[in-house]
């Protein structure tokens, strides 16, 4: 009898749980699509995009659920002052947290960047912003890219609103 009622409960709630899981995945996909569209509209191509395992210390301290690393490169070279073969290139690291409060805590403590060589992200300069449960880092190892990096981060943030 008890087994029968557990099965009925499962049958009742399974479609609801599946719907929630699919909706959560669609939201993440929609954000990824907007991110890619924004990058393309700013003249960037995605060179690599991968999910990586969050560091154990971040899982424990901030409840990090997922980390995505996206390497991008400008389609057009800088082209000024002998820089015809120089292209803007950045790494975008997106960290997803259990809730917006955990993301905010991580964002506030963002003076500690999301890497120590873990994700192959460039380390010299970075900027960050929070959107809901996600914290975004735009990074580069080229100091002269700083202004473009800030402009790109603002555009990405605006695209997610």
C-alpha positions in Angstrom: 0.0 0.0 0.0 2.8 2.4 1.0 4.6 1.6 -2.2 1.5 2.3 -4.2 1.1 5.8 -2.8 4.8 6.6 -3.3 4.3 5.6 -6.9 1.2 7.8 -7.3 3.0 10.8 -5.7 5.9 10.2 -8.1 3.6 10.1 -11.1 1.9 13.3 -9.9 5.1 15.3 -9.3 7.4 13.9 -12.0 5.9 16.1 -14.8 6.2 19.2 -12.6 9.8 18.4 -11.7 10.7 17.8 -15.3 9.0 21.1 -16.3 11.0 23.0 -13.7 14.3 21.3 -14.9 13.5 22.1 -18.5 12.6 25.7 -17.7 15.8 26.2 -15.8 17.8 24.8 -18.7 15.9 27.1 -21.1 16.7 30.1 -19.0 20.4 29.2 -19.0 20.3 28.5 -22.8 18.6 31.9 -23.4 21.2 33.7 -21.4 24.0 31.8 -23.3 22.3 32.8 -26.6 22.1 36.5 -25.6 25.7 36.4 -24.5 26.8 34.9 -27.9 24.6 37.4 -29.8 26.1 40.3 -27.9 29.6 39.1 -28.6 28.9 38.7 -32.3 27.3 42.1 -32.5 30.4 43.6 -31.0 32.6 41.8 -33.6 33.8 38.8 -31.6 33.9 35.2 -32.4 33.9 32.4 -29.8 37.1 30.4 -30.1 36.3 28.0 -27.3 33.6 27.4 -24.8 33.7 24.8 -22.1 32.1 23.8 -18.8 34.7 23.2 -16.0 34.4 21.8 -12.6 34.2 24.6 -10.0 37.0 24.6 -7.4 36.1 22.6 -4.3 36.8 25.6 -2.1 34.2 27.7 -4.1 31.7 24.9 -3.9 32.0 24.9 -0.2 32.3 28.6 0.5 29.9 30.0 -2.1 27.9 27.0 -3.2 29.2 27.3 -6.8 27.1 25.1 -9.0 28.8 25.5 -12.4 31.6 27.4 -14.2 31.7 28.2 -17.9 34.9 29.5 -19.6 34.5 31.2 -23.0 37.5 32.4 -25.0 36.7 35.1 -27.5 38.7 37.0 -30.2 37.8 40.1 -32.2 37.1 39.5 -35.9 38.8 42.7 -37.0 42.4 43.6 -36.0 43.0 46.8 -34.1 44.7 48.1 -37.3 46.1 51.4 -35.9 49.7 52.3 -35.4 51.3 49.1 -36.6 48.8 46.9 -34.9 47.3 45.3 -38.1 48.0 41.8 -36.7 46.8 42.5 -33.1 43.3 41.3 -32.2 41.4 41.9 -29.0 41.0 38.7 -27.1 39.4 37.9 -23.8 38.3 35.1 -21.6 34.8 35.3 -20.1 34.3 33.2 -17.0 30.7 32.7 -15.8 30.2 31.2 -12.4 26.7 30.1 -11.3 25.7 29.9 -7.7 22.9 28.3 -5.7 21.1 31.6 -5.2 21.6 35.3 -5.8 22.8 35.9 -2.3 25.7 33.5 -2.7 26.5 35.2 -6.1 26.4 38.6 -4.4 28.8 37.3 -1.7 31.2 36.1 -4.4 30.8 39.3 -6.3 31.6 41.4 -3.3 34.7 39.3 -2.7 35.7 39.4 -6.4 39.1 40.9 -5.5 40.1 37.3 -5.5 39.8 36.4 -9.2 38.2 33.1 -10.3 41.4 31.4 -11.2 44.8 30.4 -10.2 45.6 28.9 -13.5 42.6 26.6 -13.1 40.6 27.7 -16.1 43.4 29.1 -18.3 41.8 32.5 -17.9 44.1 35.4 -18.5 45.1 37.1 -15.3 46.5 40.5 -15.7 43.3 42.6 -15.8 39.7 41.8 -15.3 36.3 43.3 -14.6 33.3 41.6 -13.2 29.5 42.0 -12.8 26.7 40.0 -11.2 23.4 39.1 -12.9 21.0 37.1 -10.7 22.7 33.8 -9.7 25.7 34.4 -12.0 28.9 36.3 -11.7 30.7 37.2 -14.9 34.4 37.9 -15.2 35.9 39.4 -18.4 39.7 38.9 -18.3 42.8 39.6 -20.4 46.5 39.5 -20.1 47.1 42.6 -22.3 47.0 45.9 -20.5 46.2 48.0 -23.6 42.9 46.0 -23.9 41.5 47.5 -20.6 39.1 50.1 -22.2 37.7 47.6 -24.7 37.3 45.0 -21.9 35.3 47.5 -19.8 33.1 48.4 -22.8 32.5 44.7 -23.6 31.6 43.9 -20.0 29.0 46.7 -19.9 27.5 45.5 -23.2 27.3 41.9 -21.9 25.7 43.1 -18.6 23.2 45.2 -20.6 22.3 42.3 -22.9 21.3 40.2 -19.9 18.8 42.7 -18.5 
